[in-house]
Amino acid sequence: MPASPFPACLFGSDFSYEHGGRHFFARHSFDIARVTDIQQHGRLPSTTSQASSVSSLHVDTNWPEAPQGKSCYFVKRSKDPILKDTPLRKALLYGDLAYSPLDHLSAFVDEILVPILSNEKNHEQWPRVVSADIIQQVHNLKRNVDVVIGQVKGKTLLPLPVGIENIEHLDVKENGLDRTLVHSIESVVIEWSHQIRDVLKRDSSQHLSDGQHPNPFVELNFWKDKLKNLECVYDQLKTPRVIKMAKLLQQTNSVYYISFQNLFQDVVKALTEAEDINMVLKPLQHIFQDIEQAEFCKLGKYFGPLMHVICLIWTNSKFYNTASRIIVLLQEICNMLIDLARNHLDPTEIFKGEIEENMIRVKTAEQILKCFKETYEEYRLSLNKFFPDNAELFLWQFSPHLVFERFDKFMERVIVVKKLMETSIEFLKLEKIELGGIRGKILSRQVMQINEEFKEQYKVFQEKTTDTLDSNNQEFIDDYNKFQERISDLERRLATVICQGFNDCSGLQSCFKLLDMMGSLLERPLIKKDFNGKYNQIVKLLNQEIDAIKMIYDKEMKILKETGHITVHKFMPQVSGSLKWAQELRDRIGSSIGSFKHLEHECTENEDAILIYRKYEEMMDLLTIFEQQQYSHWAKTVDESCHFNLSQPLLTRNEQTKLIAVNFDPQLVSVLKEVKYMEIRGTEDIPQSGYELYSRREDFFRFVTNMDMTVLWYNNIRTSVIGVECPLIEEQLNMIDEQLKNAEEIMNWNSSGIWEYIEKTKNMVYDLESRMQKSKTNIQKIVQLMATWSKTPLFERKEEKFGSLLNLDDREERLERRYLEIQVKGDQIHQLLKENVQLFKADPHTEMWKAYVDYVDDMIVDGFFNTIHASLAFLLDNTDSKTTRDPLFQAQLELQVPYMVFSPSLDFGVPDGFYDLVDGLVGDIYKQAALIPRLAEHNGQQHYQADLEGMEDLSDMRNELMERVQNVMTKACDYRNSFDTYAYLWVDDRNEFMRQFLLYNHVLTTEEIEAHAEDGVPECPPTLEQFKEQIDTYEKIYEEAETIQKFTNFEFWFSVDASPFKQALLNIIKRWSFMFKQHLIDHVTNSLNGLSEFIHFADEGLTKPVEEGDYDGLVNVMGNLGAVRERLAATDEMFEPLKQTIELLKTYNQEMPEEVHSQLEVNLLLDYITLLIICI
């Protein structure tokens, strides 16, 4: 909705608007009387809400000067708080604002309201009193609106009286002067007087008086605003209209003319004062800005210029050189520094985070604050230097307390925080302290306990959310005092622990380490009081330490006298080691004395300390003499050792072993080591020969290291060559020996051209040695390649799990993979042998090379032997009844009526049987040797299988395996034959057996059939007991068959799976047993169904009505009665046998249907009884 040019609040209307998809609504009940009320009673607490461009509301307590969006206002009617049950309409003034509401209001009043309501033509129908009152109210409204607009803009606008529009053309000399205008001017002058007095009475110290803490920018802005306001008032008083008004008051002899004159003079004076103060304060603007923007730690450099400018202001300003104003400025500067320090320290986070970093900030804040106060004091004392010569001096006689009252309190709080942090830093060191000694662990735990308790106390400050730097925060001081009390207790406990730790120290160095660890903690009063007595023990220990060093010295001097040398460190030369030993004694005693001297205690200056210092000096003199003697003796022998040993040949040879060695004498090495360590020590007067030798150390190092490598390679050739290789390298080795003769007989370490000779010799030896090593590496690769298959048998158990059968499911795939791998490795072996021909630079057609090939060929044979042996050994190990307990092979026993057969077959001579299976596996194992072509082609064989098959060891293993197979096959067949006793179960005809049983209660024998051949065997149906006997017989056979083991092992390694045969046998037995059970079930069911049909038929015939004369019907009834009578006896005897039959079937878990039970026990019996009753 577009904004109206005139505020809706003037008309008491409702106004709604929508912004950014949100709907805002405000009830407007603002009228002219309320504007007047605000002007008369001052500015009430208010809030404005402004809709921003991001669909959100911005709330402000200040009146918006130029709102950018739609706004609404909420103004409290009074300063009393608004309660929950207070109606908002009575407590608040609210409404909406246009973009420039006051400008719109002013335009509305000036351009519309005043012209309309002031026009007398619009009052023709009104009474004069009403018209005059309306005009008066309209002009009052205009003046009030102008004043309010001026206040909002920070200016004092003076309202003009009514009728002033034509005052420029008014002739005051005329007698017809309107007294009403004069009265209006006098009234306005009174009102102006109040407005201007309010402006003149305003003082920059008001914020401080109100308990606020303004910064110096408030002071600068105050005088800028005051100057701007006074200039505005002055400009208004100098306008032609106001001048005309003044003349009018003068000419009419108005008593207010003098008041007007005084008012104008006061404005001029105030304006002069404001201009002067603004001028002198202007240089401070940039300084304050620099201070505000600078890093806090660098503020000190700004304090001098700042105080210099303030002193200049004091001595040069005509109006700002009063104590009250300079105190206000200094207080505001203090406030600014306090704010900057607070921002730097962050009171809410000062005890959180890294305490060391926070401590640095606290110390920085303290230094900056002290720096400012010291700078202030320095300039205060030198203030007289800023006055011109012969000028009257008026110094700062006011008390500094007036300036620094809040500043000093803040500094005191910062110092308290610093002390707290210093204590914390000292106690937090305990976290890293670990004491040694016998009671080290116990004392360390006590230290940790103290540390934990301290953390708990310090945690109180870390969890504080209040402003710790607020000097009015007494809660922090109370917590600090409690903290100090608790710290005193912790200090006493820590002092006890430190004293116990000192008593447990193993030596003097441990004591000094303890002192270093504790550091400044020892200076805390309570700890220092308890520990002070331990310093005398340190003096005593130091004295003992010097005596111990003297004893060590005397002992080594005795050894030196007896053996000619002292004990030195391992790997160190004798002279340098002796000097090192002396230096270590120096360091040992020197470190102790140095640590002792650094102690800030009186024990370092008493008589005992002086005695220790004297002993120390004597010991240093003895060590100096020893060092001089050792060095001078060594310096005398250096020249002879260097000259003799450098003239020796480079190499020596052992004539027996033909091995060589580098001839660099150990004495030369000793000289080099001695000179090296002496240079490290900084020895200056090293003998010239030793120094020259050491200067050539890099050359000697290069010569010796390369000669060592040459010797190593040559000796390796001599010691590692084998018989078949000697003929191949003999010529090359002779050439190298000729080259080495120069080093053995002619050249020494001073000869020229040594490096060229060494390089040439090294290259010759390296060439042969590297080729030999490469050939040996190739041979080793061949051995490794052949050893690949000896680690894993060709056939293994399934999934390589112990106890599983031999895995033959992937036999073809396994063979194909293994055979392919052997062929690939065979090609690699042939390639390696060809490479060795080139490495030995041999002729492949010579007998020497053929002998070498036979040597490699034997390795291939050995490799295949190990490969085949591994597979055969696996089979033998897993078919040995003494060592294995898990089956390796398995056959299934199945019933294929009328035979029992094995799968695979265990019968001898059957193709694809178990014997052929094992024999085929052995053949697959041997076939591996036929996959690599023969290396020694001159032997006339294409591969290695024939050699392997002819090896007696492998043949014995193969024969033993096949014997075990034959033995286990025999035992398994015997096991199968043990089940022939059950053969009749699947051979006999069940139907024929049942027929004879039902006729004769048993199966007829041959004798019975022959005895009754003419008249036939008399029938004898079986009884229920005989049925039971037959069923029990087969149930017993079933139980017996169930005991047959599913798996039976022979020799532990062969398993017969009889589960298919067992399951088939059990099924056949069940068929026999069920045949008799089913007959009984059918007998019961058929008997009951027959009786039911008979009862139904008889009942239907007997219940059919017979009419008189119906002969057929009568005959039918009589026939049914006869039938019932005939069946009466059989039916009466039928129920009990049927029940017995059902009970028998229950014993075999053959339950009859519920319908059968109900027929037998209830339904059928009732029907039968009912039938008998009908018959009677």
Buried (B, 14 or more C-beta within 10 A) or exposed (E): EEBBEBBBBBEEBEBEBEBEEEEBEBBBBBEBEBBBBBBEEEEBEBBBBBBEEEEEBBEEEEBBEEBEBBBBBBBBBEEEEBEEEEEEEEBBBBBBBBBBBBEBBBBBBEEEBBEEBBEEEEBEEEEEEEBEEBBEBBBBBBBBBBBBBBBBBEBBBBBBBBBBEEBEEBEBEEEEBEEEBBEBBBEBBEBBBEBBEEBBEEBBBEBBEEEEBBBBBBBBEBBBBBBBBBBBBBEBBEEEBBEBBBEBBBEBEBEBBEBBEEBBEBBEEBBEBBBBBBBBBEBBBEBBEBBBEBEBEEBBEBBEBBBBBBBEBBBBBEBBBEBEBBBBBBBBBBBBBBEBBBEBBEBEEBBEEEBEEBBEBBBBBBEBBBBBBEBBEEBBEEBEEBBEEEEEEBEBEEEBEEBBBBBBBBBEBBBBBBEBBBBBBBBBBBEEBEBBBEBEEBBBEBBBBBBEBBBEBBEBBBEBEEBBBBBEBEEBEEBBEEBEEBBEEBBEBBBBBBBBBBEBBEEBBBBBBBBEBBEEBBEBEBBBEBBEEBBEBBBEBBBEBBEBBBEEBEEBEEEBEEEEBBEBEEEBBBBBBBBBBBBEBBEBBBEBBEBBEEBEBEBBEEEBBEEBBEBBEEBBEBBEEBBEEBBEEBBEBBEEBBEEBBEBBBBEBEEEEEBBEBBBBEBBBBBBBBBBBBEEEEBEEBBEBBBEBBEBEEEBEBBBEBBEBBBEBBBBBEEEBEEBBEBBBEEBBEEBEEEBEBBBEEBBBEBEEBEEBBEEBBEBBBEBBEBBBBBBEBBEBBBEBBEEBBEBBBBBBEEEEEEBBBBEEEBEEBBEEBBEBBEEBBEEBEEBBEEBBEBBEBEEEEEBBBBBBBBBBEBBBBBBBBBBBBBBEBBBEBBBBEEBEBBBBBBBBBBEEEEBBBBBBBBEEEEEBBBEBBBEBBEBBBBBBBBBBBBBEEEEEEBBBEBBBEBEEBEEBBEBBEEBBEBBBEBBBEBBEEBEEBEEBBEEEEEEBBEEBEBBBBEBEEEEEEEEEEEEBEEEEBEBEBBBBBBBEBBEBBEEBEEBEEEBBBBBBBBBBBBBBBBBBBEBBBEBBBBBBEBBBEBBBEBBEEBBEBBEEBBEBBEEEBEEEEEEBEEBBEEBBEBBEEBEEEBEEBBEBBBEBBEBBEEBEBEBEEEBBEBBEEBBEEBBEEBBEBBE
